[in-house]
């Protein structure tokens, strides 16, 4: 799905109004653009380059270097599965497979209704609660494959009772 040019233009102008246009602001500008659109549209990257007076290749190079930036539309909700050593040993691969089946996408993908994006992450720093998954900003510890549907349904209903340590 492409964002209409006029929407991108209005949004970019609002983002730029918060910055001075200095090169050192590149990453915060990219973060603000992504916060606004949910990803970094190509037109926006070009406009950022013009705003801070650097080549488009520098903006693109910076954005591709950091894993926090996305170039395609993401889901409203992000599900992350920790695959660090502790989580791996306690069943993260099976958990990731169950989420892929339930959501109908592979890790790194987004559902066709743009409701969910699924990611495999290296470590979330909650090894004591392995295996761990995050739904948006909610950390769910001691996660089990049998609870995948329940946790996704709870998130959809706004119920965050399945948090860390519970």
Long-range contacts (C-beta under 8 A, 24 or more apart in sequence): 1-73, 1-114, 2-41, 3-37, 3-41, 5-43, 8-37, 8-41, 8-43, 8-44, 8-47, 9-47, 11-36, 11-37, 11-44, 12-44, 12-47, 12-48, 12-51, 16-47, 16-51, 19-51, 21-51, 21-52, 21-53, 22-52, 23-52, 23-53, 23-54, 25-52, 26-52, 26-54, 26-58, 26-59, 26-62, 27-62, 27-66, 30-59, 30-62, 30-63, 30-69, 31-68, 34-68, 34-69, 34-70, 38-70, 38-73, 38-74, 39-70, 39-71, 39-72, 39-73, 39-74, 40-69, 40-70, 40-71, 42-71, 72-110, 73-110, 73-114, 74-110, 74-114, 74-117, 75-110, 75-111, 75-114, 75-115, 75-116, 75-117, 76-114, 76-115, 76-116, 77-115, 77-116, 77-117, 77-135, 77-136, 77-155, 78-116, 78-117, 78-118, 78-119, 78-134, 78-135, 78-136, 79-103, 79-116, 79-117, 79-118, 79-119, 79-133, 79-134, 79-135, 79-152, 80-118, 80-119, 80-120, 80-121, 80-124, 80-133, 80-134, 81-107, 81-118, 81-119, 81-120, 81-121, 81-131, 81-132, 81-133, 82-121, 82-122, 82-123, 82-124, 82-126, 82-130, 82-131, 82-132, 82-133, 82-134, 83-120, 83-121, 83-122, 83-123, 84-122, 84-123, 84-124, 84-127, 84-130, 85-127, 86-127, 86-130, 86-131, 87-123, 87-127, 87-130, 87-131, 87-132, 89-130, 90-130, 90-131, 91-131, 91-144, 91-145, 92-130, 92-131, 94-145, 95-131, 95-133, 95-143, 95-144, 95-145, 95-148, 96-120, 98-145, 98-148, 99-133, 99-148, 102-148, 102-149, 102-152, 103-152, 116-152, 126-164, 129-164, 129-165, 132-164, 138-162, 138-163, 139-163, 139-164, 140-164, 141-165, 141-166, 142-166
